[in-house]
């Protein structure tokens, strides 16, 4: 089952108007896109994602509102192009849910998870780019350790990198998870390979760089009074969003609507445990 994270809070913060133009920068399977589209009359939602397979699923899931949706395959860096292609210069709202979709995590052939065996891919856009297998089997030990430490915030990164280099070639997701678990046995609730998988995924998809693009481009796409909503799941990402929003607030270019990030209700986390680390921040463009 697909859950749209913090759907009620998203809609409240976006304040969708029936004639407005909105961007869902990470449409995923189309949950938030559908919520926005169903409130539109003469308005439009531009549904963007870098994962072509997810876009096709979103297209099917939102068929009921097809006349109000334009789909675009691309990264955050192509959002301005997506808006222009739809015939607009500015939009009334922009949403970015930075989480990995349940579909990506549960499809073994995508290689995002160690819940089932699969190829070490992890690319959101499978048409190009470096795979996780490329990184884990070719990167120098120090580079691999730095990547796991910085992006995964994994304090045992050096030990993990050393074990991965010694075990090369790493053949699959379960092989990777097993090597990590042998190197750093479980000490708590979290599987020892969780942070390593997260770091590799972020590196493969250049997520830190893409977030920088989103925070640079997104606010500039807003019309006066337009709103930007970002849902983060990692402290690194939330810090970047908080700092950028504060910077725009101090420069009197925007009003930060969330003094503290909004978080899911207990009811939502019980229904969808994957939402528990979500933090939502919003601003209004001046």
HUQUI-V735241 format. One record per residue. SS is DSSP state (a for helix, b for strand, c for the rest). PHI is phi in whole degrees, 0 to 359 (999 if undefined). NEAR is the number of other ideal C-beta (glycine too) atoms within 12 Angstrom. Layout:
BEGIN
[[SS:PHI:NEAR] [SS:PHI:NEAR]]
END
This chain:
BEGIN
[[c:999:11] [c:262:28] [c:247:28] [c:273:38] [c:293:43] [c:52:42] [a:301:34] [a:296:19] [a:294:31] [a:300:41] [a:294:29] [a:295:20] [a:288:32] [a:288:43] [c:49:24] [c:298:35] [c:260:24] [c:302:19] [c:254:14] [c:278:31] [b:243:36] [b:229:49] [b:242:52] [b:259:48] [c:288:44] [c:225:48] [c:294:45] [c:57:41] [c:269:37] [c:95:38] [a:298:37] [a:292:48] [a:303:49] [a:297:32] [a:299:36] [a:290:43] [a:300:37] [c:290:22] [c:266:29] [c:272:30] [c:240:15] [c:261:12] [c:277:29] [b:214:37] [b:240:45] [b:265:43] [b:261:44] [b:247:47] [b:200:40] [c:271:38] [c:261:35] [a:298:22] [a:295:25] [a:298:37] [a:300:34] [a:296:21] [a:294:27] [a:298:38] [a:301:28] [a:291:19] [a:291:29] [c:247:34] [a:305:18] [a:300:15] [a:247:27] [a:311:21] [a:297:15] [a:259:32] [b:233:36] [b:240:34] [b:265:35] [b:218:33] [b:263:28] [c:178:32] [c:273:32] [a:301:35] [a:294:22] [a:255:25] [a:296:40] [a:298:31] [a:297:21] [a:298:37] [a:293:34] [a:296:19] [a:299:20] [c:279:27] [c:97:13] [c:230:27] [c:254:16] [c:230:25] [b:232:43] [b:267:35] [b:191:46] [b:220:48] [b:242:48] [b:223:45] [b:261:41] [c:277:37] [c:283:39] [c:276:35] [c:289:36] [a:300:27] [a:300:31] [a:297:35] [a:289:29] [a:259:20] [c:265:27] [a:304:21] [a:291:21] [a:275:33] [c:74:40] [c:276:38] [c:229:36] [c:257:32] [c:288:21] [c:214:18] [c:283:18] [c:193:29] [c:292:27] [c:278:40] [c:259:33] [c:73:41] [c:282:32] [c:286:41] [c:255:27] [c:280:25] [c:277:13] [c:196:14] [c:101:21] [c:282:24] [c:267:30] [a:296:44] [a:298:28] [a:301:23] [a:295:38] [a:289:46] [a:260:25] [a:240:19] [c:292:26] [c:296:17] [a:303:24] [a:295:15] [a:297:22] [a:294:38] [a:297:29] [a:298:21] [a:299:36] [a:293:44] [a:289:24] [a:284:20] [a:273:33] [a:267:34] [c:51:22] [c:261:31] [c:290:17] [c:262:29] [a:301:31] [a:296:22] [a:296:26] [a:294:40] [a:299:35] [a:299:23] [a:293:32] [a:295:44] [a:297:26] [a:293:16] [c:270:24] [c:301:24] [c:279:17] [c:279:37] [c:265:22] [c:202:27] [a:297:37] [a:290:24] [a:297:28] [a:300:45] [a:299:37] [a:293:24] [a:298:33] [a:294:40] [a:295:27] [a:291:20] [a:284:28] [c:225:31] [c:304:16] [c:300:16] [c:237:11] [c:212:10] [c:290:8] [c:283:20] [c:296:24] [c:302:31] [c:269:39] [a:303:31] [a:290:30] [a:293:46] [a:299:41] [a:298:37] [a:296:40] [a:296:45] [a:299:43] [a:295:34] [a:290:33] [a:302:37] [c:263:36] [c:50:27] [a:297:36] [a:299:25] [a:293:19] [a:295:33] [a:296:34] [a:301:21] [a:299:27] [a:301:41] [a:287:38] [a:277:20] [a:274:30] [c:307:42] [a:301:40] [a:292:24] [a:277:38] [b:280:37] [b:286:25] [b:301:15] [b:86:21] [b:289:38] [b:237:41] [b:239:46] [b:235:50] [b:233:45] [b:252:42] [b:251:36] [c:237:33] [c:233:28] [a:299:17] [a:301:26] [a:293:35] [a:299:28] [a:299:21] [a:296:29] [a:295:36] [a:302:27] [a:295:20] [a:293:32] [a:296:37] [a:296:21] [a:301:19] [a:293:29] [a:293:24] [a:296:14] [c:277:16] [c:58:11] [c:265:22] [b:207:30] [b:251:25] [b:282:32] [c:274:29] [c:240:32] [c:301:14] [c:237:14] [c:296:29] [b:282:27] [c:231:23] [c:297:30] [c:287:19] [a:300:12] [a:298:13] [a:292:24] [a:292:18] [a:290:13] [a:282:18] [c:222:24] [a:305:16] [a:296:28] [a:275:32] [c:299:21] [c:265:26] [c:291:34] [b:227:34] [b:250:44] [b:234:42] [b:219:41] [b:220:37] [b:242:29] [b:281:30] [c:261:18]]
END
